[in-house]
């Protein structure tokens, strides 16, 4: 019998169960008490099933070359384990396993000892285990195999769903999982409570560390040569998988896209992952603006009316004082109302250059030509939102100068007769958790740290952009744990208000 959807499902379920048996037996022997090592309530460790399916699909043709099969299985299992550990830690903000105390580990997620073990077990599964399972599947009537697979996979999916709902208590900060949970709550609250109670007990017994209130904080570890080797191997293997899938989708055939070396490795992808890690690691604790600093293009436009008095004080020495590069000439005296423009052309353009492509120029000009319309819409929407929030029962305070109770309201009326200010903050009743949940529950608003985008943006400053500030610094900046910052976009105002309203409903 050949590999198909049903036989792959059988492989997935069987090895998920065998992985659970192995993990549970080891944990029980170590703890001298029964411990369920499954993440879900059922007897499954799905990481084993996933790795087994990938090995069956990718390495069946390597059965005649044991060395290549061993290396491929070890790399496959290592990558699956590493990716799973990263995803679980990202969702839960805690580690489910830690190999930091073992030699030759990569950030505690994987280690050489277990990778070699997974390679041996993977070889056994490809050489003998899968053959046995395919023979057993061939003995069953087709209709019985199909019914059994669909029933078992349905139970497995429901089991994972229950686990996801229980884990949500520990990963409430994950917006997508939280959103899914909110939708499910509307239709299955009683079932959810039962699943949570049951699964939570199992999780606590299997992973006592996960219920600790403090997240795992580790001292920063410098990248070693071994870490880079691990990253290279993981990247090379994943690259080959991606390239192979690409060939399957585009050409309709399974074809390895490995480069330079024989086997399931793409050297280019491996080098890319290792180099990207080295280059970006220094910015890992900084805001994302340090990594993505560009908008549509690099460039801009200078607007000068020629009426500003550059000599009224000493704040502009580059224009009001003699320039040694031009024989002591003072731009304000020599050039008159063109002093600013001449200064830019004579020094800045000379020093930095002004080469720009025609397409980039087109984008900048198009943005300028629509700027007034966009700003008009930004301001109109912001005023409506500020008025809406000021009367909302779940809002403590709105910080927008258009409101009469704002300390700068008089200045606002004087300098902004047509309205202004599409970026402002407000404070939600209920503290930090409700503020964060409100931000994560919005659907039209994008959860981003930047401002002044065409689309509407939202962020919780205390836990993101200003999270490294002390309480005194936050207070001095007018930021409280319940502060939410909005950047109102150009969407239809009805859609914006409806999105805000459903965000408030989510935190009732």
TORNUKE-591065 format. One line per 10 residues: for each residue x, z, y of N, C-alpha, C. Coordinates in steps of 0.05 Angstrom, whole numbers. Layout:
BEGIN
X Z Y X Z Y X Z Y  ...
***
This chain:
BEGIN
17 0 -24 0 0 0 18 0 25  11 -16 45 27 -18 69 18 0 91  35 2 111 28 19 134 6 6 151  -15 21 156 -36 13 174 -47 37 188  -69 34 203 -79 56 218 -86 80 200  -99 75 178 -107 97 161 -84 111 147  -65 96 137 -42 108 124 -24 123 144  -22 113 168 -7 127 189 -21 153 196  -48 153 197 -62 178 202 -57 198 180  -57 189 155 -51 207 132 -23 219 136
-3 202 142 24 212 147 24 233 169  10 227 191 9 245 214 -2 272 206  -25 272 191 -38 297 184 -22 313 163  -11 299 143 3 313 122 28 327 133  44 312 149 68 324 160 63 345 181  41 342 196 33 363 214 27 389 199  13 386 176 7 409 160 32 421 148  50 404 137 74 414 125 92 427 145  93 416 170 108 429 191 97 457 198  70 459 198 58 485 203 65 505 181
64 496 156 71 513 133 100 523 136  119 505 142 147 513 145 151 532 167  139 526 191 143 544 214 130 571 209  107 572 196 93 597 191 108 614 171  119 602 150 134 616 130 159 629 142  173 613 157 198 624 170 192 647 189  171 643 206 164 664 225 154 689 211  139 685 189 129 708 174 151 724 161  171 710 150 193 723 137 210 739 158  214 727 181 229 740 202 215 764 213
189 762 218 173 783 229 161 803 210  163 796 183 152 813 162 123 817 166  109 798 177 80 798 180 72 770 184  47 763 176 37 736 178 35 728 207  46 705 214 45 694 241 37 665 240  16 657 253 8 629 254 24 615 276  41 596 268 59 582 286 46 557 297  21 552 292 7 529 303 -1 535 332  2 515 349 -8 517 376 -38 519 377  -51 502 360 -80 502 358 -89 522 337
-115 525 334 -126 544 315 -123 535 287  -122 509 281 -119 499 255 -91 499 245  -87 493 219 -60 493 207 -45 467 213  -38 463 238 -24 438 246 -2 444 266  21 431 262 42 429 282 46 400 288  32 390 309 30 362 313 56 348 321  76 363 330 101 351 336 114 339 311  110 353 288 121 342 263 106 316 255  80 316 258 65 292 251 73 268 269  77 273 295 85 252 313 112 240 306
131 258 300 158 249 293 157 233 267  141 242 247 139 228 222 128 200 224  107 197 241 96 171 246 116 152 259  130 162 279 151 145 292 172 137 272  180 155 254 201 148 234 190 127 214  165 131 206 153 112 187 151 84 198  144 82 224 141 56 237 168 43 243  187 60 252 212 49 262 235 46 243  235 63 221 258 64 205 254 57 175  231 47 168 227 39 140 246 18 131
253 -1 149 272 -22 142 301 -12 139  306 13 146 334 23 144 338 39 118  320 38 99 323 53 75 347 45 58  356 21 61 380 12 46 406 20 60  405 31 84 428 39 99 425 69 106  433 87 88 428 116 92 440 127 118  464 118 126 476 128 150 459 122 175  452 97 177 435 88 200 408 102 199  397 106 175 371 120 173 374 149 182  395 162 174 399 190 181 402 192 212
419 175 224 423 176 253 397 170 268  382 151 258 357 144 271 337 166 270  334 179 246 315 201 243 323 225 260  349 231 260 358 253 277 353 248 306  358 224 316 353 217 344 323 218 350  307 207 332 278 207 336 267 236 338  275 253 319 265 280 319 275 296 344  300 291 351 311 304 375 296 297 400  290 271 403 276 262 427 248 273 428  234 272 405 207 283 404 206 313 410
225 327 399 227 356 404 233 362 434  251 346 445 259 350 473 236 344 492  223 321 487 200 313 504 177 334 502  171 343 477 150 362 473 156 388 488  181 398 486 189 422 499 186 420 529  195 397 540 192 393 569 163 393 578  146 379 563 118 378 570 105 405 568  110 420 547 99 447 544 108 466 566  133 464 573 143 481 595 131 474 622  128 447 626 116 438 651 87 447 653
72 446 632 44 454 632 41 484 634  57 499 618 54 528 616 72 544 634  93 531 645 113 545 661 127 566 644  129 562 619 142 580 600 153 564 577  174 574 563 185 561 541 172 570 515  167 551 497 155 557 471 177 562 451  200 551 455 223 557 438 248 554 455  270 567 447 294 568 463 318 569 445  335 548 447 360 547 431 384 553 448  381 567 470 403 573 488 425 589 475
418 605 455 438 621 441 454 607 420  448 581 416 461 565 396 481 546 409  502 539 394 522 521 405 511 493 405  522 476 423 516 448 425 486 444 430  475 458 450 447 455 457 445 441 484  422 429 489 416 416 514 393 431 528  401 449 548 382 465 563 364 482 546  372 488 521 356 505 503 334 490 490  329 464 496 307 450 484 314 439 456  338 429 453 347 418 427 375 428 422
384 427 398 411 434 391 420 417 367  446 415 364 458 398 344 450 406 315  450 433 310 444 442 283 416 433 274  396 437 291 369 429 283 366 399 282  380 385 300 379 356 300 389 344 273  411 356 263 421 348 237 401 354 215  388 377 216 367 385 197 344 365 198  335 359 222 312 340 225 321 312 214  346 305 218 355 279 207 353 278 177  361 300 163 359 302 134 330 301 125
313 317 138 285 318 131 271 291 136  279 278 158 268 252 164 276 231 143  301 232 134 310 214 112 293 219 87  288 244 80 272 250 57 244 239 59  232 241 83 205 232 87 203 201 85  223 187 96 223 158 96 229 147 68  249 160 54 257 150 28 238 157 6  226 181 6 210 190 -16 182 199 -8  180 215 13 154 226 21 133 205 28  140 186 44 121 166 53 113 148 29
132 142 12 126 126 -12 105 140 -29  108 166 -33 89 181 -49 62 181 -36  61 185 -9 35 186 5 21 159 3  36 137 6 24 111 4 13 105 -24  26 115 -44 16 112 -71 -10 128 -75  -10 152 -65 -34 168 -67 -58 155 -52  -52 144 -28 -73 130 -13 -84 106 -28  -66 92 -43 -74 69 -58 -93 76 -81  -91 100 -91 -108 109 -113 -136 115 -104  -140 120 -78 -167 127 -68 -182 101 -61
-209 102 -66 -226 79 -57 -223 76 -26  -225 52 -17 -222 47 11 -242 62 28  -267 62 20 -287 76 36 -282 106 37  -272 118 15 -267 146 15 -243 153 33  -222 136 33 -199 140 50 -207 139 79  -224 119 86 -232 116 114 -248 140 124  -268 149 107 -284 171 115 -267 197 118  -249 201 99 -232 225 100 -214 225 124  -203 202 131 -185 200 154 -200 206 180  -223 193 183 -239 197 208 -248 226 210
-256 238 188 -265 266 190 -242 285 196  -219 280 184 -196 298 189 -185 294 217  -184 269 227 -174 265 254 -193 276 275  -219 275 269 -239 287 287 -234 317 289  -231 330 266 -226 359 266 -199 365 281  -179 349 277 -154 353 290 -156 351 320  -171 331 330 -175 327 358 -190 351 370  -212 359 357 -227 383 366 -209 407 367  -192 410 346 -174 433 345 -155 433 369  -144 409 376 -127 407 399 -141 412 425
-166 403 426 -182 408 450 -186 438 454  -192 452 433 -195 481 436 -170 494 445  -147 485 434 -121 496 443 -116 491 472  -123 466 481 -119 459 509 -135 477 528  -159 483 520 -176 500 536 -165 528 537  -155 539 515 -143 565 515 -118 566 531  -101 546 528 -76 545 542 -81 543 572  -104 532 580 -110 529 608 -108 555 624  -112 577 610 -110 603 623 -81 608 632  -62 597 618 -34 599 626 -24 576 642
-39 555 644 -30 531 659 -50 522 679  -62 541 693 -83 534 713 -73 518 736  -46 519 740 -35 504 762 -33 474 757  -37 465 732 -35 437 725 -61 423 733  -61 406 752 -86 395 763 -102 379 744  -89 362 728 -105 346 709 -118 362 688  -104 381 676 -115 398 656 -138 415 668  -134 425 692 -154 441 705 -179 424 711  -175 399 719 -198 382 725 -214 376 699  -200 371 677 -213 367 652 -229 391 643
-217 414 647 -230 439 640 -256 443 656  -255 436 682 -279 439 699 -302 421 689  -295 397 681 -316 379 671 -327 389 645  -310 398 627 -320 408 602 -337 433 604  -330 450 624 -345 474 627 -375 469 632  -382 447 645 -409 441 651 -427 437 626  -414 428 605 -430 421 581 -426 439 557  -404 454 556 -397 469 532 -386 496 538  -399 512 555 -388 538 563 -387 557 539  -408 559 523 -408 577 501 -387 571 480
-384 545 474 -364 536 455 -336 542 466  -332 537 491 -306 542 504 -298 571 501  -316 589 506 -310 618 505 -302 626 477  -316 615 457 -309 622 429 -282 611 421  -277 586 429 -251 574 423 -228 589 436  -232 596 462 -212 610 477 -205 636 464  -225 652 457 -220 678 445 -205 676 419  -213 656 402 -200 653 377 -171 642 379  -168 621 395 -142 609 397 -122 626 412  -132 641 432 -114 658 448 -101 680 431
-117 691 412 -105 711 394 -83 700 377  -87 675 368 -67 662 351 -42 656 367  -46 647 392 -23 640 408 -7 665 415  -20 687 421 -7 712 428 9 723 404  -2 720 380 13 730 356 37 712 350  34 686 354 55 668 347 77 667 368  69 670 394 88 668 416 83 691 435  93 715 429 88 738 446 98 734 474  120 719 478 131 716 504 113 701 523  94 685 513 78 669 530 58 685 547
52 710 538 33 726 553 46 743 574  72 742 577 86 757 597 79 746 624  75 763 645 66 753 671 87 738 686  113 744 680 134 730 696 142 705 682  145 683 697 156 659 686 185 661 679  194 645 660 222 646 652 239 635 674  257 651 684 276 643 704 304 644 693  318 622 693 344 621 683 364 614 704  388 624 701 409 618 720 417 589 717  421 576 739 428 548 739 453 543 722
451 524 705 473 517 687 484 490 695  510 489 698 523 464 705 523 445 681  521 419 688 521 399 667 548 398 654  548 400 627 573 397 612 575 369 600  598 364 588 601 338 575 581 335 552  577 357 537 557 356 516 529 350 525  521 361 549 495 356 560 492 326 566  513 314 577 512 286 584 510 269 559  524 277 537 522 263 512 494 263 501  481 287 502 454 290 493 435 272 509
438 272 536 422 255 553 426 226 547  451 218 542 456 190 535 442 182 509  443 199 489 431 193 463 400 191 466  389 211 481 360 210 485 351 185 500  365 179 522 359 156 537 362 130 522  384 128 506 389 104 491 367 100 470  359 121 457 338 119 436 311 111 449  303 126 470 278 119 484 278 91 495  301 82 505 303 55 515 298 34 494  309 39 470 305 20 448 276 20 439
263 44 439 234 45 433 218 29 453  223 33 479 208 19 499 212 -11 497  237 -20 493 243 -48 490 230 -60 466  229 -45 444 216 -55 419 186 -58 423  174 -38 436 145 -40 442 139 -63 460  157 -68 479 153 -90 498 153 -117 483  172 -120 464 172 -144 448 147 -147 431  137 -125 421 112 -126 405 89 -135 422  87 -125 447 64 -131 464 66 -160 475  90 -168 482 94 -194 495 97 -217 475
112 -212 453 118 -233 434 102 -231 408  89 -208 403 73 -204 379 89 -198 354  115 -190 357 132 -184 334 146 -158 339  152 -144 317 169 -120 319 198 -128 318  212 -124 340 240 -132 342 256 -112 357  277 -101 345 294 -82 359 309 -95 382  310 -81 404 323 -91 428 348 -75 435  361 -64 414 385 -49 418 407 -66 430  425 -54 445 446 -69 458 473 -58 451  493 -75 448 521 -69 444 528 -56 417
512 -37 408 517 -24 383 494 -29 364  500 -28 337 479 -32 317 464 -6 313  438 -8 312 422 16 308 402 19 331  385 39 329 363 43 349 373 56 375  391 42 389 402 53 413 405 30 434  398 36 458 403 18 480 421 31 500  446 22 501 467 36 516 460 36 546  448 15 556 442 13 584 423 35 592  402 40 576 383 61 582 396 88 581  413 92 561 426 118 559 444 124 583
459 104 591 476 108 615 459 113 640  437 99 642 419 102 665 408 131 667  399 142 644 389 169 645 411 189 651  434 187 640 456 205 645 465 204 675  468 180 685 477 177 713 456 186 733  431 180 727 409 189 745 407 219 746  412 232 723 412 261 722 434 273 739  458 261 737 481 271 752 476 267 782  465 244 790 461 238 818 439 254 831  417 259 816 394 272 827 393 302 823
410 313 805 410 341 799 415 359 823  432 349 841 439 364 865 415 369 883  395 352 881 371 354 898 347 366 883  351 378 859 328 386 843 312 408 855  324 425 871 310 447 884 299 441 911  303 416 921 294 408 947 267 395 945  254 393 968 229 380 970 232 351 962  210 339 953 212 311 944 218 292 967  216 301 992 223 283 1014 253 277 1015  269 294 1002 297 289 1001 304 268 981
287 262 962 291 242 943 278 215 950  255 217 962 240 193 970 236 193 1000  255 183 1014 255 185 1044 245 160 1057  237 140 1042 230 115 1054 200 110 1054  190 97 1075 163 88 1075 161 60 1064  146 43 1078 144 15 1070 171 1 1072  184 4 1095 210 -8 1100 226 11 1118  252 6 1120 269 20 1139 268 5 1165  260 17 1186 258 4 1212 239 18 1230  235 6 1253 218 18 1273 217 1 1299
203 11 1318 199 -3 1344 204 17 1366  218 9 1387 224 26 1410 206 16 1433  191 34 1445 174 27 1467 183 43 1492  189 29 1513 199 42 1538 186 29 1562  173 45 1579 160 34 1603 179 32 1626  203 43 1625 222 41 1646 217 58 1670  200 79 1668 192 95 1690 203 124 1689  217 130 1667 227 157 1664 253 161 1680  255 185 1693 278 192 1709 299 206 1691  319 191 1682 339 202 1664 359 221 1678
359 221 1704 378 237 1719 367 263 1730  343 270 1723 330 294 1733 343 320 1723  357 318 1700 371 341 1690 395 331 1673  408 349 1659 431 342 1643 425 339 1613  400 334 1606 392 332 1578 399 305 1566  405 285 1582 410 258 1572 437 248 1581  458 261 1573 485 253 1583 493 225 1576  482 214 1553 489 187 1545 480 166 1565  460 173 1581 449 154 1600 456 162 1629  457 188 1635 461 197 1662 490 203 1669
508 203 1649 536 209 1653 553 185 1648  578 184 1658 595 161 1654 601 157 1624  601 132 1615 607 124 1588 635 114 1586  653 128 1571 681 119 1570 685 92 1557  666 84 1539 669 59 1526 663 35 1544  651 40 1567 645 18 1585 656 25 1613  681 33 1613 697 38 1638 683 58 1656  671 79 1644 659 100 1660 632 92 1673  620 71 1664 594 62 1676 572 82 1669  554 87 1688 531 104 1683 507 86 1680
495 85 1657 473 67 1651 449 70 1670  443 95 1677 421 100 1695 425 88 1723  450 86 1732 456 75 1758 459 44 1757  473 35 1736 479 6 1734 454 -10 1726  438 1 1709 416 -15 1697 389 -8 1708  386 13 1723 360 20 1735 339 26 1714  315 14 1716 294 20 1697 299 8 1669  320 -7 1665 327 -17 1639 349 0 1626  355 23 1637 377 39 1627 374 46 1597  351 55 1589 346 63 1561 350 40 1542
338 17 1548 340 -6 1530 369 -17 1529  383 -18 1552 410 -27 1552 428 -8 1537  424 18 1540 439 38 1525 436 34 1495  412 28 1485 407 23 1457 422 -2 1448  420 -23 1463 433 -48 1455 463 -46 1456  473 -32 1476 502 -31 1481 516 -12 1462  503 9 1452 517 29 1435 505 31 1407  479 37 1405 467 41 1379 468 16 1362  459 -7 1373 460 -32 1358 488 -40 1351  506 -35 1369 534 -42 1364 545 -26 1341
538 0 1340 550 18 1321 536 17 1293  510 14 1293 495 15 1268 485 -12 1258  483 -32 1276 473 -58 1269 443 -59 1270  432 -83 1270 402 -86 1272 392 -108 1253  405 -112 1231 397 -133 1212 372 -125 1197  352 -141 1199 326 -135 1185 315 -162 1175  303 -161 1151 292 -185 1139 266 -193 1153  259 -219 1152 234 -228 1164 209 -214 1152  210 -209 1126 187 -196 1114 184 -167 1123  206 -153 1126 205 -126 1137 195 -126 1166
203 -145 1181 193 -148 1208 163 -152 1208  154 -169 1190 125 -174 1188 109 -148 1182  120 -132 1163 106 -107 1156 105 -88 1180  127 -86 1195 128 -69 1218 108 -78 1240  108 -104 1245 90 -115 1265 61 -112 1257  55 -116 1232 28 -113 1222 19 -84 1225  37 -65 1219 30 -37 1223 25 -31 1252  41 -42 1271 38 -37 1299 11 -48 1309  4 -72 1300 -20 -85 1309 -45 -71 1301  -44 -56 1279 -67 -41 1270 -65 -11 1276
-44 -3 1290 -39 26 1294 -62 39 1311  -70 26 1332 -90 38 1349 -117 42 1334  -124 23 1318 -149 25 1302 -147 48 1282  -124 50 1269 -120 71 1249 -120 99 1262  -106 102 1284 -105 127 1298 -133 136 1307  -148 116 1317 -175 122 1325 -192 133 1302  -189 121 1279 -204 130 1256 -194 157 1246  -167 161 1247 -155 187 1239 -168 209 1256  -168 205 1283 -177 226 1301 -207 232 1297  -223 210 1295 -252 214 1291 -258 230 1266
-244 223 1244 -249 237 1219 -239 266 1221  -216 270 1234 -206 298 1236 -224 316 1252  -236 306 1273 -254 322 1289 -279 329 1273  -289 310 1257 -312 316 1240 -305 337 1219  -282 335 1207 -273 354 1187 -269 381 1198  -257 383 1222 -252 409 1235 -279 422 1241  -298 407 1251 -324 418 1257 -338 428 1231  -336 412 1210 -348 419 1184 -336 445 1173  -309 447 1174 -296 471 1164 -302 496 1180  -304 493 1206 -308 516 1224 -334 530 1218
-353 517 1206 -379 530 1200 -383 534 1170  -362 530 1154 -365 533 1125 -362 562 1117  -379 573 1100 -378 601 1093 -354 609 1077  -340 591 1064 -316 597 1049 -290 594 1064  -292 588 1090 -269 585 1107 -266 608 1126  -242 620 1126 -236 642 1143 -229 634 1172  -213 612 1175 -204 604 1201 -195 575 1200  -200 561 1222 -191 533 1225 -172 531 1248  -149 520 1244 -129 517 1265 -128 489 1276  -147 482 1293 -148 456 1306 -154 460 1336
-138 449 1354 -142 454 1383 -168 444 1394  -182 427 1380 -208 418 1390 -230 439 1390  -226 460 1374 -245 482 1372 -242 501 1395  -264 511 1406 -263 528 1430 -247 554 1427  -246 564 1403 -232 590 1398 -202 586 1394  -192 562 1395 -163 557 1392 -149 564 1418  -126 578 1417 -112 586 1441 -103 563 1459  -99 540 1448 -90 516 1464 -113 497 1469  -137 506 1469 -160 488 1472 -160 476 1500  -153 491 1521 -153 480 1548 -132 458 1551
-108 462 1539 -88 442 1540 -96 417 1525  -110 421 1503 -120 399 1487 -139 381 1503  -158 394 1517 -177 378 1533 -163 363 1556  -141 375 1567 -127 363 1589 -110 339 1580  -96 342 1558 -77 321 1550 -88 302 1528  -110 309 1516 -122 292 1495 -152 287 1501  -157 273 1523 -186 269 1530 -201 253 1510  -187 236 1494 -200 220 1474 -198 232 1446  -188 257 1444 -184 270 1419 -157 264 1407  -148 281 1389 -122 278 1377 -118 299 1356
-98 296 1340 -91 315 1319 -106 311 1293  -94 295 1275 -106 291 1249 -93 308 1227  -73 324 1235 -59 342 1216 -63 370 1225  -75 387 1209 -80 414 1217 -84 431 1192  -86 457 1196 -89 476 1174 -115 492 1176  -123 504 1154 -145 523 1154 -140 543 1132  -154 566 1133 -150 587 1114 -175 592 1098  -172 592 1072 -194 596 1053 -198 626 1048  -222 634 1045 -228 661 1036 -222 664 1006  -208 685 999 -202 690 971 -173 690 963
-155 684 982 -126 686 977 -113 661 965  -89 665 955 -71 643 947 -83 627 923  -93 641 903 -102 627 879 -125 608 885  -144 617 901 -166 600 908 -157 577 926  -137 582 943 -127 560 960 -113 539 943  -97 547 923 -84 528 905 -104 513 888  -123 527 878 -144 514 861 -160 495 877  -166 501 902 -180 483 920 -165 457 923  -138 459 929 -122 435 933 -121 418 907  -119 431 884 -117 417 859 -143 405 850
-166 414 861 -192 405 853 -201 380 869  -188 375 891 -196 351 907 -189 326 892  -205 305 895 -201 280 881 -194 257 900  -207 256 923 -201 236 943 -175 242 957  -170 267 964 -145 275 976 -122 274 956  -100 264 965 -76 264 948 -60 289 952  -51 302 930 -35 327 932 -6 319 937  1 316 963 28 307 971 38 324 994  65 326 996 77 342 1017 81 328 1043  80 301 1043 84 286 1068 59 286 1085
61 276 1109 39 276 1128 36 248 1141  14 245 1156 10 221 1172 8 196 1156  -2 198 1131 -6 174 1114 -33 162 1121  -38 137 1113 -64 125 1117 -86 139 1101  -78 148 1077 -97 163 1060 -97 193 1067  -117 207 1059 -120 235 1063 -102 251 1044  -88 271 1055 -70 287 1039 -76 317 1042  -69 333 1022 -73 361 1022 -49 375 1008  -42 399 1017 -20 414 1005 -24 443 1011  -14 460 993 -14 489 996 14 497 1005
19 501 1031 47 505 1041 61 529 1029  47 551 1025 61 576 1016 74 573 989  63 556 972 74 552 945 90 526 941  92 510 962 105 484 960 126 480 982  118 469 1004 137 461 1025 151 485 1038  138 509 1038 150 533 1051 154 555 1031  156 548 1005 158 569 984 184 585 985  205 575 998 230 589 999 233 607 1023  212 608 1040 212 625 1063 203 654 1056  213 673 1071 205 701 1067 177 705 1079
165 729 1072 139 735 1083 140 736 1114  162 747 1125 164 749 1154 166 721 1166  181 703 1154 183 676 1164 157 660 1162  143 664 1140 117 651 1137 97 661 1158  97 688 1163 80 699 1183 86 688 1211  113 686 1217 121 676 1243 112 646 1246  111 631 1224 103 604 1226 73 600 1224  58 622 1223 29 619 1221 18 611 1194  34 616 1173 26 609 1146 20 634 1130  -4 634 1118 -12 656 1101 -15 645 1072
-18 663 1052 -22 654 1025 -47 636 1021  -66 638 1039 -91 623 1036 -92 599 1054  -69 592 1067 -68 569 1085 -68 543 1069  -84 524 1078 -85 497 1067 -80 477 1089  -62 458 1085 -56 438 1105 -69 411 1097  -83 399 1117 -96 373 1113 -83 352 1131  -81 329 1120 -74 305 1136 -97 285 1132  -114 283 1152 -139 268 1148 -133 238 1150  -142 222 1130 -137 194 1129 -160 177 1142  -160 152 1134 -179 133 1146 -203 126 1128
-206 142 1106 -229 137 1089 -255 142 1103  -277 134 1091 -303 140 1104 -308 170 1105  -318 179 1128 -320 208 1132 -339 221 1112  -359 207 1103 -377 218 1083 -363 224 1057  -344 206 1049 -329 210 1025 -310 234 1028  -298 237 1051 -279 259 1057 -294 285 1055  -317 287 1069 -332 312 1069 -343 319 1041  -351 300 1026 -361 305 999 -339 315 981  -315 304 984 -292 313 968 -285 342 975  -286 349 1001 -280 376 1009 -302 395 998
-327 386 998 -348 403 989 -346 409 959  -339 388 943 -336 392 915 -312 410 909  -292 409 926 -269 427 924 -277 456 928  -295 461 947 -305 488 952 -322 497 928  -338 479 917 -355 486 894 -338 495 870  -314 483 868 -297 489 845 -285 517 846  -285 530 870 -273 556 872 -294 578 877  -319 571 874 -340 591 876 -338 613 855
***
